[in-house]
Amino acid sequence: MASDRQLRLHITADALDRDPHPVFEAMQSAPPAVWVEDLGMWLVVGYKHVEAILRNTEDFVTGTPGSLIFDTFGEHMLTAEGAQHERFKSRFRGAFSPARIRASMAQKVDACSQMLLDGLSSGGKADFRKAYASRLPVLSILSLFDMPLEEEPKLRLWYDGFERALSNFAWREDVRARAHGYVGEFHALVRRHIARVRAAPDDSLLSEVVNDESDDRLDDAEICRNASIIFFGGISTVEAVILNCLYALCTHPDALADVRRDLDLIPQAIEETLRWLSPVQSATRHVVRDLSLGESTFRAGDIVNCMIGAANRDPRVFEDPGAFRPCRTNVRKHLGFALGPHFCLGSNLARLEAATAIRHILERCPGLHLSADHPTEIRGFEFRQPTALHLEWRT
């Protein structure tokens, strides 16, 4: 019998980065988990098994000393389990409810979006990643915490360093050191605003958490660590869903025409984007004890990457999964925001930002289409999006 760790498919990090979908299609008929020597981890692609692992927080945990996200940011709501996870997340959950997000953020996101579109060149062409999608989530999250929008360049610099650290499977020391330095700078920024809202409370999310009077309130270090994952998790997801949705619509003219005729279809287009071209492609878990999943045997300490992007294209769940169809009846069954206790806290804000972005862009950019002079390249198997998105429109 072949070893559980025998490389059943020739899978490399580079192949997954360039185009993971052919690999994942081949893996759908393989055992539930496939050991990938090039990554030193298991990949799980089937919807049923990904769902089961994400719900099982006793055997599969998010944070260990061998976790890149723990190494980068320390203990926070995404690297804690059980009571500690709930303690962290509960302090922020209310502010991210659909009603609170609409009330507190709709006008702010709208204003930020219009400001960015006002800044586009009058020539009817732009790289929407650089000019818009990479900026809107930074400005929005600063608004959520009532911090000056002038902090945007710092946030962007820090985020780029964190993104490299979270895919640093080779554990390069220079990448780790740079990210740890940026974490220190970010914490210093948050501490300045903690002092501000402690002295003069306001109606911001930060003030609400800082001035919490419960017995198990978060201390300043815990606030900083949890703020880090809220800030930078929100940036990556929102940037990618905006870019991926624009790309999907521009490469599917019929869907684009439908959405232009009825802007109320935008939320469905966003949900289908989260399924068809998932911004967050994977959710990493660490095995607590020896156990089996079908024919695969995990050992304590193993790393399992639940490939959300692959599960979202499982033909046993989604008919014709490679097709972009916003009208799917089960479109919201996707795992784009994960599920279980670690379901994305910022999903409502992400949806608001993406819907605002797509609506404003379609309203203000007639005849929107991909630039023939700048072919679009989509990369990434941890976080997947266009490296740039050059679009043109009628002026």
C-alpha positions in Angstrom: 0.0 0.0 0.0 1.3 3.4 -0.9 2.3 5.7 2.0 -0.2 8.3 3.1 2.5 10.9 2.3 3.3 9.7 -1.2 2.8 12.5 -3.7 -0.2 11.3 -5.6 -0.3 14.2 -8.0 2.6 16.3 -9.2 1.7 19.5 -7.4 4.0 22.5 -7.0 3.6 25.9 -5.4 4.3 27.6 -8.7 1.5 25.6 -10.5 -1.0 26.5 -7.8 0.0 30.1 -7.9 -0.4 30.3 -11.7 -3.7 28.4 -12.1 -4.9 26.0 -9.3 -8.1 25.0 -11.0 -6.8 22.2 -13.2 -5.0 20.8 -10.2 -8.1 21.0 -8.0 -10.3 19.4 -10.7 -7.9 16.4 -10.8 -7.9 16.2 -7.0 -11.7 16.1 -6.7 -11.6 12.4 -7.6 -8.5 11.7 -5.5 -8.5 10.8 -1.7 -10.0 13.5 0.6 -6.6 14.8 1.4 -3.4 14.9 -0.7 0.0 15.4 0.8 2.0 18.0 -1.2 5.8 17.6 -0.6 6.5 21.0 -2.2 4.4 22.8 0.4 4.9 20.4 3.4 1.2 20.2 4.0 -2.0 18.4 3.1 -4.5 19.9 0.6 -8.2 19.2 1.0 -10.5 20.2 -1.9 -13.9 18.6 -1.6 -16.7 20.7 -0.2 -17.9 18.1 2.3 -14.5 17.6 3.8 -13.5 21.3 3.8 -16.8 22.0 5.6 -16.2 19.3 8.2 -12.7 20.4 9.0 -13.7 24.1 9.3 -16.4 23.2 11.8 -14.1 20.9 13.8 -12.2 23.3 16.1 -11.2 20.5 18.5 -9.1 18.5 16.1 -8.1 21.3 13.6 -7.0 24.6 15.1 -5.9 27.9 13.6 -3.1 29.0 15.9 0.1 27.2 16.9 3.8 28.3 17.1 4.1 26.8 13.6 1.3 28.9 12.2 2.3 31.8 10.0 -0.5 34.0 11.1 0.3 33.4 14.8 4.0 34.0 14.1 3.1 37.3 12.4 0.3 38.7 14.6 0.3 36.6 17.8 -2.8 35.5 19.6 -6.1 37.1 18.4 -9.5 36.0 17.4 -8.3 34.1 14.3 -5.6 32.2 16.2 -7.5 31.4 19.4 -10.2 28.7 19.9 -13.0 28.1 22.4 -13.6 30.5 25.2 -10.7 32.8 24.3 -11.8 33.0 20.7 -15.3 34.0 21.8 -14.0 36.5 24.3 -12.0 38.2 21.5 -14.6 38.1 18.8 -17.6 39.0 21.0 -16.0 42.5 21.7 -16.2 43.3 18.0 -19.2 41.3 16.7 -21.9 43.8 17.5 -20.2 46.5 15.4 -20.1 44.2 12.4 -23.8 43.2 12.4 -25.7 44.1 9.1 -27.7 46.9 10.7 -24.7 48.5 12.5 -22.6 48.3 9.3 -25.3 49.9 7.2 -25.9 52.6 9.8 -22.3 53.4 10.6 -20.5 52.8 7.3 -22.7 53.1 4.3 -22.2 56.9 3.9 -18.5 56.7 4.7 -17.8 53.9 2.1 -19.9 55.8 -0.4 -17.9 59.0 0.1 -14.5 57.2 -0.1 -15.6 55.4 -3.3 -16.7 58.6 -5.0 -13.6 60.4 -4.0 -11.4 57.7 -5.6 -13.4 57.7 -8.8 -13.2 61.5 -8.9 -9.4 61.0 -8.9 -9.3 58.8 -12.0 -7.8 60.3 -15.1 -10.1 61.8 -17.6 -8.7 59.6 -20.4 -11.1 56.7 -19.8 -8.5 54.2 -18.7 -6.9 53.1 -15.4 -5.4 50.3 -13.5 -8.3 49.7 -11.1 -6.2 47.8 -8.6 -3.7 50.7 -8.0 -6.2 53.5 -8.4 -9.2 52.1 -6.6 -9.5 48.6 -5.3 -6.3 48.7 -3.2 -7.3 52.0 -1.6 -11.0 51.7 -0.8 -10.7 49.0 1.9 -7.9 50.9 3.6 -9.9 54.1 3.7 -13.0 52.3 4.8 -11.3 50.5 7.7 -9.6 53.7 8.8 -13.1 55.3 8.8 -14.5 52.4 10.9 -11.9 53.0 13.6 -12.2 56.8 13.2 -8.6 57.2 12.3 -7.3 59.8 9.8 -7.4 58.8 6.2 -3.9 60.3 5.9 -2.6 57.1 7.5 -3.4 55.2 4.2 0.1 55.0 2.8 1.4 53.5 6.1 -1.4 50.9 6.1 -0.7 50.0 2.6 3.0 49.5 3.2 2.4 47.4 6.3 -0.2 45.3 4.5 2.1 44.4 1.7 4.7 43.2 4.3 2.1 41.1 6.1 0.8 39.5 2.9 4.3 38.3 2.1 4.7 37.0 5.7 1.4 35.0 5.5 2.6 33.1 2.5 6.2 32.7 3.7 6.1 28.9 3.9 9.9 28.9 3.5 10.1 30.8 6.8 12.6 33.4 5.4 14.0 35.4 8.3 14.1 38.7 6.4 10.4 38.4 5.6 9.5 37.6 9.2 11.7 40.4 10.6 10.1 43.0 8.3 6.6 41.9 9.2 7.4 41.9 12.9 8.7 45.4 12.6 5.6 46.5 10.8 3.4 44.9 13.5 5.3 47.0 16.1 4.6 50.2 14.1 0.9 49.3 13.7 0.5 48.7 17.4 2.1 52.0 18.1 -0.5 53.7 15.9 -3.3 51.9 17.6 -2.0 52.7 21.0 -2.0 56.4 20.2 -5.7 56.2 19.3 -6.5 54.0 22.3 -5.2 56.9 24.5 -7.2 59.4 22.5 -10.6 57.6 22.8 -9.9 56.7 26.5 -9.5 60.4 27.2 -12.3 61.5 25.0 -14.7 58.6 24.1 -16.6 58.8 20.8 -18.9 56.6 18.8 -16.2 54.7 17.0 -15.6 50.9 17.2 -12.3 51.5 18.9 -13.8 53.7 21.6 -16.5 51.0 22.2 -13.9 48.3 22.8 -11.4 50.5 24.8 -14.1 51.8 27.1 -15.7 48.4 27.7 -16.4 48.1 31.5 -16.9 44.3 31.6 -14.8 42.2 34.0 -13.0 40.4 31.2 -12.5 43.4 28.9 -9.6 43.3 26.5 -6.3 44.9 27.6 -4.5 47.3 25.2 -2.2 44.6 23.8 -5.2 42.3 23.1 -6.9 45.2 21.4 -3.9 45.9 19.2 -3.6 42.2 18.2 -7.2 41.9 17.3 -7.3 45.2 15.5 -4.4 43.9 13.3 -6.4 41.0 12.0 -9.5 43.2 11.5 -7.5 45.8 9.6 -5.5 43.6 7.4 -8.0 40.8 6.8 -10.5 43.4 5.6 -8.0 44.9 3.1 -7.1 41.7 1.3 -10.6 40.3 1.0 -12.3 43.5 -0.2 -9.6 44.5 -2.7 -9.7 41.0 -4.2 -13.5 40.7 -4.4 -13.8 44.1 -6.1 -11.1 43.2 -8.7 -12.4 39.6 -9.2 -16.0 40.8 -9.7 -14.9 43.4 -12.2 -12.8 40.8 -14.1 -15.7 38.3 -14.0 -18.2 40.8 -15.4 -15.8 42.1 -18.1 -15.1 38.6 -19.3 -18.8 37.6 -19.3 -20.6 40.3 -21.4 -24.1 38.8 -20.9 -23.7 38.9 -17.1 -22.4 42.5 -17.3 -25.3 43.5 -19.5 -27.8 42.0 -17.1 -26.2 43.8 -14.1 -26.1 47.1 -16.0 -29.8 46.8 -16.7 -30.6 45.9 -13.1 -28.2 47.1 -10.5 -30.1 45.1 -7.9 -28.3 42.1 -9.3 -25.0 43.3 -8.0 -25.2 41.4 -4.7 -25.7 38.1 -6.6 -22.8 38.9 -8.9 -20.6 39.4 -5.8 -21.7 36.1 -4.3 -21.0 34.3 -7.5 -17.6 36.0 -7.6 -16.8 34.7 -4.1 -17.6 31.2 -5.4 -16.1 31.3 -8.9 -12.9 33.2 -8.2 -12.5 33.1 -4.4 -10.4 36.0 -3.1 -9.3 33.8 -0.1 -8.4 30.5 -1.6 -7.5 28.6 1.5 -8.0 28.3 5.2 -5.0 26.7 7.1 -5.6 24.4 10.0 -3.2 22.5 12.3 -3.9 19.0 13.4 -4.1 18.5 17.2 -4.1 14.6 17.3 -3.6 11.7 15.0 -6.7 11.0 13.1 -8.0 9.8 9.7 -10.0 11.5 7.0 -11.2 8.8 4.6 -8.1 7.1 3.2 -5.7 9.8 4.6 -4.1 9.7 8.0 -3.1 13.0 9.7 -0.5 13.2 12.5 -0.5 15.6 15.3 1.3 18.8 14.1 0.4 18.3 10.4 -0.7 21.3 8.5 -3.9 21.0 6.5 -4.9 23.6 3.9 -8.6 23.6 3.3 -8.8 24.9 -0.3 -11.9 27.1 -0.2 -11.5 28.0 -3.9 -11.6 24.3 -4.8 -14.6 23.5 -2.6 -16.4 26.4 -4.2 -16.0 24.6 -7.5 -17.0 21.1 -6.3 -19.3 19.7 -9.0 -21.1 17.7 -6.4 -22.4 21.0 -5.0 -22.4 23.5 -7.8 -23.6 22.6 -11.3 -21.1 23.4 -14.1 -18.8 24.9 -11.4 -16.4 26.5 -13.9 -19.1 28.8 -15.3 -19.8 32.2 -13.9 -23.6 32.3 -13.2 -24.8 35.0 -10.8 -28.3 33.6 -11.2 -27.4 30.3 -9.4 -30.1 29.2 -6.9 -27.5 28.1 -4.4 -25.0 30.9 -5.0 -24.8 31.8 -1.3 -23.7 28.3 -0.4 -20.1 29.2 -1.2 -17.4 29.1 1.5 -15.9 32.4 0.5 -16.0 33.7 4.0 -15.3 30.3 5.6 -17.8 29.0 8.2 -18.0 27.7 11.7 -16.6 29.8 14.6 -14.0 31.4 12.4 -16.6 32.7 9.8 -15.3 36.1 8.6 -16.3 38.8 11.1 -16.1 41.5 8.4 -18.3 39.8 5.8 -21.0 42.4 6.0 -18.6 45.2 5.6 -16.9 43.4 2.7 -20.2 43.0 1.0 -21.1 46.6 1.5 -17.8 47.9 0.1 -17.9 45.5 -2.9 -21.5 46.4 -3.7 -20.8 50.1 -3.4 -17.7 49.8 -5.6 -19.4 47.8 -8.4 -22.4 50.1 -8.5 -20.4 53.3 -8.6 -18.0 52.0 -11.2 -20.8 50.8 -13.5 -22.7 54.1 -13.1 -19.7 56.2 -13.8 -17.8 54.1 -16.4 -20.0 53.4 -19.4 -18.7 50.8 -21.9 -16.4 49.3 -19.3 -14.1 46.6 -20.7 -10.7 45.0 -20.3 -7.8 46.9 -21.9 -6.4 45.0 -24.9 -3.0 46.6 -24.3 -2.6 45.2 -20.8 -3.5 41.5 -20.5 -4.9 40.5 -17.1 -2.8 38.1 -15.1 -4.4 36.4 -12.1 -2.1 34.9 -9.5 -2.1 33.3 -6.1 -3.3 30.2 -4.4 -3.6 31.6 -0.9 -5.0 35.0 -1.9 -6.1 35.1 -5.6 -6.7 38.2 -7.7 -5.4 40.1 -10.7 -1.9 41.5 -10.3 -3.3 44.6 -12.1 -6.6 45.3 -13.7 -6.4 47.7 -16.6 -9.9 48.8 -17.7 -11.2 51.3 -20.3 -14.5 53.1 -20.6 -16.2 55.8 -22.6 -15.6 59.3 -21.4 
